[in-house]
């Protein structure tokens, strides 16, 4: 994890007490580089997880029998791969969409009802802006490194309980990868 993101991509005090758990029924997208980083981390830290990844239009961590991310520690309530966790996990509770009509990436914040950390961020403007800066960087990295099929699949996933907080021009490389208005 980059030094700038250390300790800023979640609020352990809030996240540990959370009863909602964003790690359940979530399938954060993984680039090839992120899969490689996680595999290396697992091997280096002697975390033995057999077949930790799945693919259904895009790559993501397997879910366990209770629907939790395979990297979620049920007893610790912490991510076992926190140091190399997926970009969208680092960005949370911020998320994104791409508007094919305007060619803009749209930024969204989850509602407090589904993310206690979002509520904490909304109450602290400085913390919100600091985390939003990190979130945008992580999401931009993700969308630039995902292949077109994966990105198109992700863009079809509905994200209810969010509200738009901004937008930016989509990088040319992403617009070209998506082929204009076809996404």
N, C-alpha and C positions, 0 to 999 in steps of 0.2 A: 504494500500500500504506500502511496506517495506520502511524504512527510506532511504535505498540506492537508491531506485528508485524514490523517491519523487522529482518532478521537472525535472527528467531526461528522462522520457519515452515519451516525446513529447516536442515540442518547441512551447509554446502557442503563442508567437509572430509570428512565421512562420505559424503554423497551423490555427490560426484565420484568417489570410489573404489569405489562400489557396483557390483557386477556383476549385480545383479538388475534394477534400473531400473524404478521405478514408473511411468515415462513410456511404457512399452511395454504394449500391449494394455489401456490405461486409457482410459476415456471419461468424464472428469469432467463432471458436470452443469453447465450454464450457464443462469443466469437471463437474461432479456432485458437487464437492466442490465449484466450481466457481458459479454455479447456486444457491447453498445455500447461499453463501456470498452475491450475488447480491440481492436475495430475502430479506435477513436480512437487507441489506443496504437500500433497498427501503422502507421497513416497518419502520425502525428506523428514516429515514429522511422524512417520510410521503409523499413519491412519489407514487402516485396511478397510476400504469400501469397494466392494466388487461391483463392477458395471455402474458407475455413478451418473452416467449421462444417458439421455434419451434424445430422440429426434422425431419430431412430427411437424415438418415444415421449417423448423429451426431447432437448434440444440439447446437443451436445458437440463438442470439436475433432475434426477429421478425423484419421484415422491415415494415416501415409505407407506406402509399399510394404513396409517392414519391420515395420509395426505400431506404430511410435512416434507419439506425439502430434505433430501438425504443428508445434507450437511448441517441440519439443525440439531443441536444437542438437546434432547428432551429433558435431561436432568439439569444441565447448566443453563438452559434457555439462551444459549449463545451459538453463533455460527462457528462451526469447527474450522472453516476456511476463511474467517473474517479478514485475514491479511491479504487474501487474493479473491475476495468475493466478487460476484458479477457486478458489472457497471450499474445496472438498474437497482441492485441492492444498495450500492453506495449512494445512489442518487435519491433513493426513497426518503421521504414520501413525495418526491417530485416525479412526474412522469411526462410523457410526451405523446404527440401525434404529429402527423405530417398532413397538411392540407394540400391536396393535389391541385386545387383551383388556384391557390395563391402562391404555391411554391414555398410555403413557410413551415418551419417547425414550430409547433405550438407547445408551450410549457403549461403543465397543470400541477396543482397541489391537491393531494388527497384531503378529503374532509376529515375533521376531527373524529367523527363517528366511526371511521375505519382505521384511524391512525392517531394514537395519542401523541406521538412525536410531532405530527403536523400541528396539533394544538399548541404544543410547547413552542414551536417555531413561530406560529402566528402571534404569540404573546411577546416574542423577543425579536424585534425588527433586525437588530444587528446580527443575531444568530441566523435568522431566516436568510438574510442577504449573503452571509458567509457560506451557508450550506447550499443555497441556490447556485452560487458561483461554481462550487464543486460539482453539483448535480448536472449543470449544463455541460461542463467539461466532460464528465463521465458519459453522459448520453450522446454527446457529439462524437466522442471516441467510438462508442458502440455503433452508431448508425453509419459511421464512415468505414468501419471494419467488417460489418455484416455483409454477407452476399445479398444480392437483390431478392432471391426467393425467400430467404429468412426474414428480411426486413418487410417484405410485402405480407408475409404470414402474420408477423407481429402487429402490423398496422390494422389488421382485421379484428384484433382482440379488443373487445369493448372494455373500457375502464370507467365504470360508473362511480359515483361518489367522489368526483374530482371537480375542481373549478379552474378555469383558465386564468393564468396569472401573467401571461406574456407570449410573445412570439418573436421569431428571428428569421432572417433569410436562410434558406436551406443551402448548404454548401453545394456548389456546382457538381462536384463529384457524386454526391448522393442523388441529386436530381437526375443526372445522366444515368446513374445506375438503375434508377427506378423507371426511366424511360418517359419522362414528361408526365402527362395526365393519366397514364395507365395504372397508377397505383391507387 
